[in-house]
């Protein structure tokens, strides 16, 4: 047996203003209200999807790593990301993991097409994934707020060569321009047969 890292919810009662929007957002019924503050009703009710994170206006809710006994897994199966959620729609504007972070903004198909994606792009980075076609959202406004509100060290954008992936690149570049910060950035384009064709 070895220790497996899971995500454990943490609610900072000092930051909580008792608005209750996290209670409504939590589909698992893991969060309740007591004495005007949000609190965790039962840990195993939390599905770890993080629906509560983006709705909290004060950033009082975070997820932290928690060790538990588990069957040993290989190095190839070890998680290479340090935050949850990773879906751009669910990410909060402010979170402790954004401090001095290197961001990876990835069109979600790119992770499945390029076989060394985990090793080459995910290690040591805060991950944001999205599909500009299926999500049908302009992410530039949210990305701008994240870049403005946090000390971001660098940004890598990964996308596929197909036209629909241009949306995530355009949104990221617009955010980098609008945040009024000199943040180093790079775009990596991956072909449909899994090769890097531009970087």
Backbone as JSON Lines, residues from 0, in Angstrom:
{"i":0,"aa":"X","n":[0.85,-1.2,0.0],"ca":[0.0,0.0,0.0],"c":[0.89,1.25,0.0]}
{"i":1,"aa":"X","n":[0.38,2.31,-0.6],"ca":[1.08,3.58,-0.63],"c":[0.07,4.69,-0.38]}
{"i":2,"aa":"X","n":[0.54,5.88,-0.31],"ca":[-0.34,7.02,-0.08],"c":[-0.79,7.61,-1.42]}
{"i":3,"aa":"X","n":[-2.06,7.81,-1.57],"ca":[-2.63,8.42,-2.76],"c":[-3.13,9.81,-2.4]}
{"i":4,"aa":"X","n":[-2.85,10.79,-3.27],"ca":[-3.28,12.15,-3.01],"c":[-4.69,12.37,-3.57]}
{"i":5,"aa":"X","n":[-5.59,12.81,-2.73],"ca":[-6.94,13.15,-3.17],"c":[-7.18,14.63,-2.85]}
{"i":6,"aa":"X","n":[-8.28,15.16,-3.3],"ca":[-8.61,16.55,-3.06],"c":[-9.59,16.67,-1.91]}
{"i":7,"aa":"X","n":[-9.24,17.51,-0.95],"ca":[-10.07,17.72,0.23],"c":[-10.51,19.17,0.27]}
{"i":8,"aa":"X","n":[-11.81,19.38,0.48],"ca":[-12.35,20.74,0.49],"c":[-11.98,21.43,1.8]}
{"i":9,"aa":"X","n":[-11.73,22.72,1.7],"ca":[-11.41,23.52,2.87],"c":[-12.21,24.82,2.79]}
{"i":10,"aa":"X","n":[-12.92,25.17,3.84],"ca":[-13.71,26.41,3.87],"c":[-13.15,27.31,4.97]}
{"i":11,"aa":"X","n":[-12.66,28.47,4.57],"ca":[-12.08,29.44,5.5],"c":[-13.21,30.29,6.1]}
{"i":12,"aa":"X","n":[-13.51,30.04,7.36],"ca":[-14.63,30.74,8.0],"c":[-14.36,32.24,8.15]}
{"i":13,"aa":"X","n":[-13.08,32.63,8.17],"ca":[-12.75,34.04,8.28],"c":[-13.11,34.8,7.0]}
{"i":14,"aa":"X","n":[-12.96,34.12,5.85],"ca":[-13.28,34.75,4.57],"c":[-14.75,34.63,4.21]}
{"i":15,"aa":"X","n":[-15.41,33.63,4.76],"ca":[-16.81,33.37,4.41],"c":[-17.69,34.51,4.89]}
{"i":16,"aa":"X","n":[-18.56,35.03,3.98],"ca":[-19.47,36.12,4.35],"c":[-20.91,35.61,4.53]}
{"i":17,"aa":"X","n":[-21.09,34.28,4.4],"ca":[-22.4,33.7,4.66],"c":[-23.44,33.92,3.59]}
{"i":18,"aa":"X","n":[-22.99,34.11,2.34],"ca":[-23.96,34.38,1.26],"c":[-24.74,33.13,0.86]}
{"i":19,"aa":"X","n":[-24.15,31.94,1.06],"ca":[-24.85,30.68,0.8],"c":[-24.88,30.21,-0.64]}
{"i":20,"aa":"X","n":[-24.21,30.93,-1.55],"ca":[-24.26,30.51,-2.96],"c":[-23.53,29.17,-3.17]}
{"i":21,"aa":"X","n":[-22.56,28.86,-2.33],"ca":[-21.85,27.59,-2.46],"c":[-22.77,26.41,-2.12]}
{"i":22,"aa":"X","n":[-23.69,26.62,-1.2],"ca":[-24.63,25.57,-0.81],"c":[-25.51,25.19,-2.0]}
{"i":23,"aa":"X","n":[-25.98,26.2,-2.73],"ca":[-26.81,25.97,-3.91],"c":[-26.0,25.32,-5.03]}
{"i":24,"aa":"X","n":[-24.74,25.74,-5.18],"ca":[-23.9,25.24,-6.28],"c":[-23.46,23.8,-6.06]}
{"i":25,"aa":"X","n":[-23.4,23.35,-4.82],"ca":[-22.89,22.0,-4.52],"c":[-23.97,20.95,-4.8]}
{"i":26,"aa":"X","n":[-23.76,20.18,-5.88],"ca":[-24.74,19.16,-6.27],"c":[-24.76,17.98,-5.3]}
{"i":27,"aa":"X","n":[-23.65,17.75,-4.6],"ca":[-23.57,16.61,-3.7],"c":[-24.12,16.86,-2.31]}
{"i":28,"aa":"X","n":[-24.5,18.1,-2.02],"ca":[-25.02,18.43,-0.71],"c":[-23.97,18.37,0.39]}
{"i":29,"aa":"X","n":[-22.71,18.66,0.02],"ca":[-21.62,18.57,0.99],"c":[-21.5,19.8,1.87]}
{"i":30,"aa":"X","n":[-22.08,20.92,1.44],"ca":[-21.91,22.18,2.17],"c":[-23.23,22.62,2.78]}
{"i":31,"aa":"X","n":[-23.16,23.07,4.01],"ca":[-24.34,23.61,4.7],"c":[-24.01,24.94,5.33]}
{"i":32,"aa":"X","n":[-24.98,25.53,6.03],"ca":[-24.79,26.8,6.72],"c":[-25.01,26.6,8.21]}
{"i":33,"aa":"X","n":[-24.18,27.24,8.99],"ca":[-24.32,27.17,10.44],"c":[-23.79,28.48,11.03]}
{"i":34,"aa":"X","n":[-24.6,29.12,11.85],"ca":[-24.23,30.39,12.46],"c":[-23.76,31.41,11.43]}
{"i":35,"aa":"X","n":[-24.43,31.43,10.27],"ca":[-24.12,32.41,9.24],"c":[-22.87,32.15,8.45]}
{"i":36,"aa":"X","n":[-22.34,30.94,8.55],"ca":[-21.12,30.58,7.82],"c":[-21.3,29.25,7.11]}
{"i":37,"aa":"X","n":[-20.64,29.11,5.96],"ca":[-20.66,27.83,5.24],"c":[-19.73,26.85,5.95]}
{"i":38,"aa":"X","n":[-20.12,25.57,5.95],"ca":[-19.25,24.56,6.54],"c":[-19.48,23.22,5.83]}
{"i":39,"aa":"X","n":[-18.52,22.33,5.96],"ca":[-18.59,21.03,5.31],"c":[-19.46,20.1,6.15]}
{"i":40,"aa":"X","n":[-20.57,19.66,5.57],"ca":[-21.48,18.77,6.28],"c":[-20.88,17.38,6.45]}
{"i":41,"aa":"X","n":[-20.39,16.81,5.34],"ca":[-19.78,15.49,5.37],"c":[-18.81,15.38,4.2]}
{"i":42,"aa":"X","n":[-17.58,15.02,4.53],"ca":[-16.5,15.04,3.54],"c":[-16.77,14.14,2.34]}
{"i":43,"aa":"X","n":[-17.34,12.94,2.57],"ca":[-17.52,12.01,1.46],"c":[-18.69,12.4,0.55]}
{"i":44,"aa":"X","n":[-19.44,13.46,0.9],"ca":[-20.47,13.98,0.01],"c":[-19.86,14.81,-1.12]}
{"i":45,"aa":"X","n":[-18.65,15.31,-0.9],"ca":[-17.99,16.18,-1.87],"c":[-17.52,15.35,-3.06]}
{"i":46,"aa":"X","n":[-17.98,15.72,-4.28],"ca":[-17.58,14.97,-5.48],"c":[-16.28,15.49,-6.07]}
{"i":47,"aa":"X","n":[-15.73,16.56,-5.53],"ca":[-14.45,17.09,-6.0],"c":[-14.51,17.84,-7.31]}
{"i":48,"aa":"X","n":[-15.7,18.07,-7.84],"ca":[-15.82,18.76,-9.13],"c":[-15.65,20.26,-9.02]}
{"i":49,"aa":"X","n":[-15.75,20.79,-7.83],"ca":[-15.43,22.2,-7.61],"c":[-16.44,23.2,-8.11]}
{"i":50,"aa":"X","n":[-17.71,22.82,-8.17],"ca":[-18.73,23.78,-8.62],"c":[-18.85,24.97,-7.65]}
{"i":51,"aa":"X","n":[-18.46,24.74,-6.42],"ca":[-18.54,25.8,-5.41],"c":[-17.45,26.86,-5.57]}
{"i":52,"aa":"X","n":[-16.33,26.49,-6.2],"ca":[-15.19,27.41,-6.26],"c":[-15.48,28.71,-7.01]}
{"i":53,"aa":"X","n":[-15.97,28.65,-8.26],"ca":[-16.13,29.9,-8.98],"c":[-17.25,30.8,-8.48]}
{"i":54,"aa":"X","n":[-18.19,30.25,-7.71],"ca":[-19.31,31.07,-7.24],"c":[-19.0,31.79,-5.92]}
{"i":55,"aa":"X","n":[-17.98,31.36,-5.21],"ca":[-17.65,31.99,-3.93],"c":[-17.04,33.38,-4.18]}
{"i":56,"aa":"X","n":[-17.68,34.45,-3.71],"ca":[-17.21,35.8,-4.01],"c":[-15.95,36.21,-3.26]}
{"i":57,"aa":"X","n":[-15.58,35.47,-2.21],"ca":[-14.42,35.88,-1.41],"c":[-13.26,34.9,-1.49]}
{"i":58,"aa":"X","n":[-13.41,33.82,-2.25],"ca":[-12.33,32.83,-2.33],"c":[-12.16,32.04,-1.05]}
{"i":59,"aa":"X","n":[-13.24,31.88,-0.3],"ca":[-13.16,31.19,0.99],"c":[-13.02,29.67,0.84]}
{"i":60,"aa":"X","n":[-13.33,29.15,-0.34],"ca":[-13.31,27.7,-0.55],"c":[-12.11,27.31,-1.4]}
{"i":61,"aa":"X","n":[-11.37,26.35,-0.93],"ca":[-10.22,25.83,-1.68],"c":[-10.22,24.31,-1.56]}
{"i":62,"aa":"X","n":[-9.43,23.69,-2.43],"ca":[-9.2,22.26,-2.32],"c":[-7.73,22.04,-1.98]}
{"i":63,"aa":"X","n":[-7.46,21.13,-1.08],"ca":[-6.08,20.82,-0.73],"c":[-5.84,19.33,-0.87]}
{"i":64,"aa":"X","n":[-4.56,18.97,-1.02],"ca":[-4.22,17.56,-1.13],"c":[-4.38,16.86,0.21]}
{"i":65,"aa":"X","n":[-4.92,15.65,0.16],"ca":[-5.06,14.84,1.37],"c":[-4.58,13.42,1.06]}
{"i":66,"aa":"X","n":[-3.75,12.88,1.93],"ca":[-3.2,11.55,1.68],"c":[-4.12,10.48,2.23]}
{"i":67,"aa":"X","n":[-4.28,9.38,1.48],"ca":[-5.05,8.25,1.98],"c":[-4.4,6.97,1.46]}
{"i":68,"aa":"X","n":[-4.64,5.87,2.13],"ca":[-4.07,4.6,1.69],"c":[-4.7,4.18,0.37]}
{"i":69,"aa":"X","n":[-3.86,3.7,-0.54],"ca":[-4.36,3.27,-1.84],"c":[-3.39,2.25,-2.43]}
{"i":70,"aa":"X","n":[-3.87,1.53,-3.43],"ca":[-3.01,0.6,-4.13],"c":[-1.92,1.37,-4.86]}
{"i":71,"aa":"X","n":[-0.72,0.85,-4.88],"ca":[0.41,1.53,-5.53],"c":[0.13,1.74,-7.01]}
{"i":72,"aa":"X","n":[0.44,2.94,-7.5],"ca":[0.29,3.23,-8.91],"c":[1.64,3.58,-9.51]}
{"i":73,"aa":"X","n":[1.77,3.4,-10.8],"ca":[3.05,3.64,-11.45],"c":[3.28,5.13,-11.63]}
{"i":74,"aa":"X","n":[4.56,5.48,-11.93],"ca":[4.92,6.88,-12.12],"c":[4.14,7.5,-13.27]}
{"i":75,"aa":"X","n":[3.85,6.7,-14.29],"ca":[3.11,7.21,-15.45],"c":[1.69,7.59,-15.09]}
{"i":76,"aa":"X","n":[1.16,7.0,-14.0],"ca":[-0.21,7.28,-13.6],"c":[-0.3,8.39,-12.56]}
{"i":77,"aa":"X","n":[0.86,8.81,-12.01],"ca":[0.85,9.83,-10.98],"c":[0.29,11.13,-11.54]}
{"i":78,"aa":"X","n":[-0.55,11.81,-10.8],"ca":[-1.08,13.09,-11.28],"c":[0.04,14.12,-11.42]}
{"i":79,"aa":"X","n":[-0.06,14.95,-12.45],"ca":[0.96,15.95,-12.68],"c":[0.4,17.35,-12.52]}
{"i":80,"aa":"X","n":[-0.78,17.48,-11.96],"ca":[-1.34,18.8,-11.71],"c":[-1.58,18.96,-10.23]}
{"i":81,"aa":"X","n":[-1.59,20.21,-9.78],"ca":[-1.65,20.47,-8.34],"c":[-2.89,21.22,-7.91]}
{"i":82,"aa":"X","n":[-3.85,21.38,-8.82],"ca":[-5.05,22.12,-8.45],"c":[-6.28,21.44,-9.03]}
{"i":83,"aa":"X","n":[-7.41,21.77,-8.45],"ca":[-8.7,21.31,-8.96],"c":[-9.71,22.42,-8.71]}
{"i":84,"aa":"X","n":[-10.58,22.76,-9.62],"ca":[-10.77,22.12,-10.92],"c":[-9.76,22.58,-11.96]}
{"i":85,"aa":"X","n":[-9.8,21.98,-13.15],"ca":[-8.94,22.42,-14.24],"c":[-9.75,23.0,-15.4]}
{"i":86,"aa":"X","n":[-11.06,22.78,-15.41],"ca":[-11.92,23.32,-16.46],"c":[-12.03,24.84,-16.29]}
{"i":87,"aa":"X","n":[-11.74,25.56,-17.37],"ca":[-11.71,27.02,-17.33],"c":[-13.01,27.61,-16.8]}
{"i":88,"aa":"X","n":[-14.14,27.01,-17.15],"ca":[-15.43,27.53,-16.69],"c":[-15.57,27.47,-15.17]}
{"i":89,"aa":"X","n":[-14.92,26.51,-14.55],"ca":[-15.07,26.29,-13.11],"c":[-14.0,26.97,-12.26]}
{"i":90,"aa":"X","n":[-12.92,27.41,-12.89],"ca":[-11.81,27.99,-12.12],"c":[-12.22,29.31,-11.47]}
{"i":91,"aa":"X","n":[-11.79,29.53,-10.23],"ca":[-12.04,30.82,-9.59],"c":[-11.1,31.89,-10.16]}
{"i":92,"aa":"X","n":[-11.4,33.14,-9.91],"ca":[-10.52,34.24,-10.34],"c":[-9.28,34.29,-9.46]}
{"i":93,"aa":"X","n":[-9.47,34.08,-8.17],"ca":[-8.36,34.08,-7.2],"c":[-8.29,32.75,-6.5]}
{"i":94,"aa":"X","n":[-7.07,32.25,-6.33],"ca":[-6.84,31.03,-5.55],"c":[-5.36,31.02,-5.16]}
{"i":95,"aa":"X","n":[-5.02,30.4,-4.03],"ca":[-3.62,30.38,-3.6],"c":[-2.67,29.78,-4.64]}
{"i":96,"aa":"X","n":[-3.17,28.8,-5.43],"ca":[-2.28,28.15,-6.38],"c":[-1.9,29.04,-7.56]}
{"i":97,"aa":"X","n":[-2.55,30.19,-7.71],"ca":[-2.19,31.13,-8.77],"c":[-0.96,31.98,-8.42]}
{"i":98,"aa":"X","n":[-0.56,32.01,-7.16],"ca":[0.55,32.86,-6.74],"c":[1.86,32.36,-7.35]}
{"i":99,"aa":"X","n":[2.52,33.21,-8.14],"ca":[3.78,32.87,-8.83],"c":[3.62,31.65,-9.75]}
{"i":100,"aa":"X","n":[2.44,31.52,-10.34],"ca":[2.14,30.32,-11.13],"c":[2.59,30.46,-12.58]}
{"i":101,"aa":"X","n":[2.93,29.31,-13.15],"ca":[3.1,29.17,-14.58],"c":[1.82,28.54,-15.1]}
{"i":102,"aa":"X","n":[1.15,29.2,-16.03],"ca":[-0.14,28.72,-16.51],"c":[-0.01,27.92,-17.79]}
{"i":103,"aa":"X","n":[-0.83,26.88,-17.89],"ca":[-1.02,26.15,-19.13],"c":[-2.49,26.33,-19.52]}
{"i":104,"aa":"X","n":[-2.72,27.02,-20.63],"ca":[-4.07,27.18,-21.16],"c":[-4.18,26.25,-22.35]}
{"i":105,"aa":"X","n":[-4.96,25.18,-22.21],"ca":[-4.95,24.11,-23.2],"c":[-6.32,23.89,-23.82]}
{"i":106,"aa":"X","n":[-6.37,23.87,-25.14],"ca":[-7.55,23.33,-25.81],"c":[-7.58,21.85,-25.47]}
{"i":107,"aa":"X","n":[-8.7,21.35,-24.97],"ca":[-8.69,20.02,-24.36],"c":[-8.28,18.89,-25.3]}
{"i":108,"aa":"X","n":[-8.53,19.02,-26.6],"ca":[-8.11,17.95,-27.53],"c":[-6.59,17.79,-27.57]}
{"i":109,"aa":"X","n":[-5.86,18.87,-27.3],"ca":[-4.4,18.8,-27.42],"c":[-3.79,17.8,-26.44]}
{"i":110,"aa":"X","n":[-4.42,17.65,-25.28],"ca":[-3.89,16.72,-24.28],"c":[-4.02,15.27,-24.71]}
{"i":111,"aa":"X","n":[-4.99,14.98,-25.55],"ca":[-5.21,13.59,-25.99],"c":[-4.48,13.27,-27.28]}
{"i":112,"aa":"X","n":[-4.02,14.28,-27.98],"ca":[-3.41,14.07,-29.29],"c":[-1.9,13.97,-29.21]}
{"i":113,"aa":"X","n":[-1.28,14.77,-28.36],"ca":[0.17,14.79,-28.23],"c":[0.58,13.87,-27.08]}
{"i":114,"aa":"X","n":[1.26,12.78,-27.38],"ca":[1.45,11.72,-26.38],"c":[2.37,12.11,-25.23]}
{"i":115,"aa":"X","n":[3.23,13.11,-25.41],"ca":[4.1,13.55,-24.31],"c":[3.54,14.79,-23.62]}
{"i":116,"aa":"X","n":[2.25,14.98,-23.71],"ca":[1.63,16.19,-23.19],"c":[1.89,16.37,-21.7]}
{"i":117,"aa":"X","n":[1.7,15.32,-20.95],"ca":[1.9,15.41,-19.49],"c":[3.33,15.82,-19.15]}
{"i":118,"aa":"X","n":[4.29,15.14,-19.74],"ca":[5.7,15.4,-19.42],"c":[6.16,16.75,-19.94]}
{"i":119,"aa":"X","n":[5.72,17.14,-21.14],"ca":[6.24,18.35,-21.77],"c":[5.53,19.62,-21.35]}
{"i":120,"aa":"X","n":[4.27,19.53,-20.95],"ca":[3.51,20.75,-20.7],"c":[2.9,20.86,-19.31]}
{"i":121,"aa":"X","n":[2.51,19.76,-18.68],"ca":[1.74,19.83,-17.45],"c":[2.59,20.01,-16.19]}
{"i":122,"aa":"X","n":[3.78,19.45,-16.18],"ca":[4.6,19.47,-14.97],"c":[4.87,20.89,-14.49]}
{"i":123,"aa":"X","n":[4.54,21.15,-13.23],"ca":[4.86,22.43,-12.61],"c":[3.98,23.59,-13.04]}
{"i":124,"aa":"X","n":[2.87,23.29,-13.73],"ca":[2.01,24.37,-14.21],"c":[0.59,24.23,-13.67]}
{"i":125,"aa":"X","n":[-0.07,25.35,-13.55],"ca":[-1.49,25.39,-13.22],"c":[-2.25,25.23,-14.53]}
{"i":126,"aa":"X","n":[-3.16,24.29,-14.58],"ca":[-3.79,23.88,-15.83],"c":[-5.18,24.47,-15.98]}
{"i":127,"aa":"X","n":[-5.44,24.95,-17.19],"ca":[-6.77,25.44,-17.55],"c":[-7.13,24.8,-18.89]}
{"i":128,"aa":"X","n":[-8.22,24.07,-18.94],"ca":[-8.62,23.45,-20.2],"c":[-9.98,23.95,-20.63]}
{"i":129,"aa":"X","n":[-10.18,23.96,-21.94],"ca":[-11.46,24.37,-22.47],"c":[-11.55,24.06,-23.95]}
{"i":130,"aa":"X","n":[-12.75,24.05,-24.46],"ca":[-12.99,23.86,-25.88],"c":[-13.77,25.07,-26.39]}
{"i":131,"aa":"X","n":[-13.14,25.93,-27.18],"ca":[-13.83,27.14,-27.63],"c":[-15.04,26.86,-28.51]}
{"i":132,"aa":"X","n":[-15.09,25.69,-29.11],"ca":[-16.24,25.37,-29.97],"c":[-17.4,24.82,-29.14]}
{"i":133,"aa":"X","n":[-17.14,23.82,-28.31],"ca":[-18.21,23.19,-27.54],"c":[-18.67,24.05,-26.37]}
{"i":134,"aa":"X","n":[-17.73,24.78,-25.75],"ca":[-18.11,25.62,-24.62],"c":[-18.89,26.85,-25.07]}
{"i":135,"aa":"X","n":[-18.61,27.32,-26.3],"ca":[-19.31,28.48,-26.87],"c":[-19.24,29.68,-25.92]}
{"i":136,"aa":"X","n":[-18.03,29.92,-25.4],"ca":[-17.8,31.01,-24.45],"c":[-16.55,31.77,-24.87]}
{"i":137,"aa":"X","n":[-16.59,33.1,-24.75],"ca":[-15.38,33.9,-24.92],"c":[-14.67,33.96,-23.57]}
{"i":138,"aa":"X","n":[-13.56,33.24,-23.48],"ca":[-12.85,33.14,-22.2],"c":[-11.98,34.35,-21.89]}
{"i":139,"aa":"X","n":[-11.88,35.31,-22.8],"ca":[-10.91,36.39,-22.63],"c":[-11.15,37.22,-21.37]}
{"i":140,"aa":"X","n":[-12.41,37.48,-21.05],"ca":[-12.72,38.3,-19.87],"c":[-12.27,37.61,-18.58]}
{"i":141,"aa":"X","n":[-12.58,36.32,-18.45],"ca":[-12.18,35.61,-17.24],"c":[-10.67,35.47,-17.15]}
{"i":142,"aa":"X","n":[-10.02,35.16,-18.28],"ca":[-8.56,35.05,-18.29],"c":[-7.91,36.38,-17.94]}
{"i":143,"aa":"X","n":[-8.47,37.47,-18.43],"ca":[-7.93,38.8,-18.11],"c":[-7.98,39.04,-16.6]}
{"i":144,"aa":"X","n":[-9.1,38.71,-15.97],"ca":[-9.24,38.91,-14.53],"c":[-8.25,38.05,-13.75]}
{"i":145,"aa":"X","n":[-8.04,36.81,-14.21],"ca":[-7.07,35.93,-13.53],"c":[-5.67,36.5,-13.64]}
{"i":146,"aa":"X","n":[-5.3,36.97,-14.84],"ca":[-3.97,37.54,-15.04],"c":[-3.78,38.83,-14.26]}
{"i":147,"aa":"X","n":[-4.82,39.64,-14.18],"ca":[-4.74,40.92,-13.45],"c":[-4.67,40.71,-11.94]}
{"i":148,"aa":"X","n":[-5.36,39.7,-11.45],"ca":[-5.54,39.54,-10.0],"c":[-4.46,38.7,-9.34]}
{"i":149,"aa":"X","n":[-3.6,38.09,-10.12],"ca":[-2.61,37.17,-9.56],"c":[-1.23,37.43,-10.16]}
{"i":150,"aa":"X","n":[-0.22,36.98,-9.44],"ca":[1.16,37.12,-9.9],"c":[1.51,35.93,-10.78]}
{"i":151,"aa":"X","n":[1.24,36.03,-12.08],"ca":[1.47,34.96,-13.03],"c":[2.85,35.11,-13.66]}
{"i":152,"aa":"X","n":[3.65,34.05,-13.65],"ca":[5.02,34.13,-14.14],"c":[5.12,33.91,-15.65]}
{"i":153,"aa":"X","n":[4.3,33.02,-16.2],"ca":[4.37,32.74,-17.64],"c":[3.1,32.02,-18.07]}
{"i":154,"aa":"X","n":[2.88,32.0,-19.39],"ca":[1.7,31.35,-19.96],"c":[2.12,30.54,-21.18]}
{"i":155,"aa":"X","n":[1.69,29.28,-21.23],"ca":[1.82,28.47,-22.44],"c":[0.4,28.12,-22.9]}
{"i":156,"aa":"X","n":[0.16,28.32,-24.19],"ca":[-1.13,27.99,-24.78],"c":[-0.92,26.81,-25.73]}
{"i":157,"aa":"X","n":[-1.66,25.73,-25.54],"ca":[-1.59,24.61,-26.48],"c":[-2.92,24.49,-27.2]}
{"i":158,"aa":"X","n":[-2.84,24.28,-28.51],"ca":[-4.04,24.19,-29.34],"c":[-3.78,23.22,-30.48]}
{"i":159,"aa":"X","n":[-4.87,22.77,-31.1],"ca":[-4.76,21.94,-32.29],"c":[-4.67,22.84,-33.52]}
{"i":160,"aa":"X","n":[-4.25,22.26,-34.65],"ca":[-4.13,23.03,-35.88],"c":[-5.48,23.36,-36.51]}
{"i":161,"aa":"X","n":[-6.55,22.74,-36.06],"ca":[-7.88,22.93,-36.66],"c":[-8.41,24.33,-36.34]}
{"i":162,"aa":"X","n":[-9.22,24.9,-37.24],"ca":[-9.69,26.28,-37.07],"c":[-10.44,26.55,-35.78]}
{"i":163,"aa":"X","n":[-11.23,25.59,-35.31],"ca":[-12.04,25.86,-34.1],"c":[-11.17,26.11,-32.87]}
{"i":164,"aa":"X","n":[-9.92,25.64,-32.89],"ca":[-9.02,25.84,-31.75],"c":[-8.48,27.27,-31.67]}
{"i":165,"aa":"X","n":[-8.66,28.03,-32.74],"ca":[-8.13,29.41,-32.72],"c":[-8.79,30.23,-31.62]}
{"i":166,"aa":"X","n":[-10.01,29.85,-31.23],"ca":[-10.73,30.61,-30.21],"c":[-9.99,30.7,-28.89]}
{"i":167,"aa":"X","n":[-9.36,29.61,-28.47],"ca":[-8.68,29.63,-27.18],"c":[-7.38,30.44,-27.27]}
{"i":168,"aa":"X","n":[-6.72,30.39,-28.42],"ca":[-5.52,31.21,-28.63],"c":[-5.88,32.69,-28.65]}
{"i":169,"aa":"X","n":[-6.94,33.04,-29.37],"ca":[-7.36,34.44,-29.46],"c":[-7.75,34.98,-28.08]}
{"i":170,"aa":"X","n":[-8.49,34.17,-27.33],"ca":[-8.92,34.6,-25.98],"c":[-7.72,34.82,-25.07]}
{"i":171,"aa":"X","n":[-6.75,33.91,-25.11],"ca":[-5.57,34.02,-24.25],"c":[-4.73,35.24,-24.64]}
{"i":172,"aa":"X","n":[-4.54,35.46,-25.94],"ca":[-3.76,36.62,-26.39],"c":[-4.46,37.93,-26.03]}
{"i":173,"aa":"X","n":[-5.77,37.95,-26.16],"ca":[-6.53,39.15,-25.78],"c":[-6.38,39.44,-24.3]}
{"i":174,"aa":"X","n":[-6.44,38.4,-23.47],"ca":[-6.27,38.56,-22.03],"c":[-4.86,39.05,-21.7]}
{"i":175,"aa":"X","n":[-3.86,38.49,-22.36],"ca":[-2.48,38.92,-22.13],"c":[-2.29,40.39,-22.5]}
{"i":176,"aa":"X","n":[-2.96,40.82,-23.53],"ca":[-2.88,42.22,-23.95],"c":[-3.63,43.13,-22.99]}
{"i":177,"aa":"X","n":[-4.8,42.71,-22.54],"ca":[-5.65,43.56,-21.71],"c":[-5.26,43.61,-20.24]}
{"i":178,"aa":"X","n":[-4.44,42.66,-19.78],"ca":[-4.1,42.62,-18.35],"c":[-3.08,43.69,-17.96]}
{"i":179,"aa":"X","n":[-2.45,44.33,-18.96],"ca":[-1.47,45.39,-18.71],"c":[-0.28,44.91,-17.89]}
{"i":180,"aa":"X","n":[0.14,43.68,-18.15],"ca":[1.33,43.13,-17.52],"c":[2.22,42.51,-18.6]}
{"i":181,"aa":"X","n":[3.51,42.54,-18.37],"ca":[4.45,41.93,-19.32],"c":[4.69,40.48,-18.9]}
{"i":182,"aa":"X","n":[3.82,39.59,-19.31],"ca":[3.9,38.18,-18.94],"c":[4.43,37.39,-20.14]}
{"i":183,"aa":"X","n":[5.54,36.66,-20.0],"ca":[6.04,35.85,-21.12],"c":[5.02,34.79,-21.53]}
{"i":184,"aa":"X","n":[4.85,34.6,-22.84],"ca":[3.87,33.63,-23.3],"c":[4.37,32.93,-24.56]}
{"i":185,"aa":"X","n":[3.75,31.79,-24.83],"ca":[4.13,30.97,-25.99],"c":[2.9,30.19,-26.44]}
{"i":186,"aa":"X","n":[2.76,30.04,-27.77],"ca":[1.7,29.21,-28.33],"c":[2.33,27.98,-28.96]}
{"i":187,"aa":"X","n":[1.8,26.81,-28.63],"ca":[2.25,25.55,-29.23],"c":[1.07,24.96,-29.99]}
{"i":188,"aa":"X","n":[1.27,24.74,-31.29],"ca":[0.21,24.17,-32.13],"c":[0.54,22.72,-32.44]}
{"i":189,"aa":"X","n":[-0.46,21.86,-32.28],"ca":[-0.28,20.42,-32.47],"c":[-1.1,19.96,-33.66]}
{"i":190,"aa":"X","n":[-0.49,19.16,-34.51],"ca":[-1.18,18.65,-35.7],"c":[-2.16,17.56,-35.31]}
{"i":191,"aa":"X","n":[-3.06,17.22,-36.25],"ca":[-4.04,16.18,-35.96],"c":[-3.44,14.78,-35.89]}
{"i":192,"aa":"X","n":[-2.17,14.64,-36.32],"ca":[-1.5,13.35,-36.14],"c":[-0.55,13.37,-34.94]}
{"i":193,"aa":"X","n":[-0.66,14.4,-34.09],"ca":[0.04,14.4,-32.81],"c":[1.43,14.95,-32.8]}
{"i":194,"aa":"X","n":[1.79,15.77,-33.77],"ca":[3.12,16.38,-33.82],"c":[3.03,17.88,-33.57]}
{"i":195,"aa":"X","n":[4.08,18.43,-32.97],"ca":[4.13,19.89,-32.79],"c":[4.53,20.49,-34.12]}
{"i":196,"aa":"X","n":[3.71,21.41,-34.63],"ca":[4.02,22.0,-35.93],"c":[4.4,23.48,-35.8]}
{"i":197,"aa":"X","n":[4.22,24.04,-34.61],"ca":[4.57,25.45,-34.43],"c":[4.75,25.69,-32.95]}
{"i":198,"aa":"X","n":[5.83,26.39,-32.6],"ca":[6.03,26.72,-31.18],"c":[6.82,28.0,-31.04]}
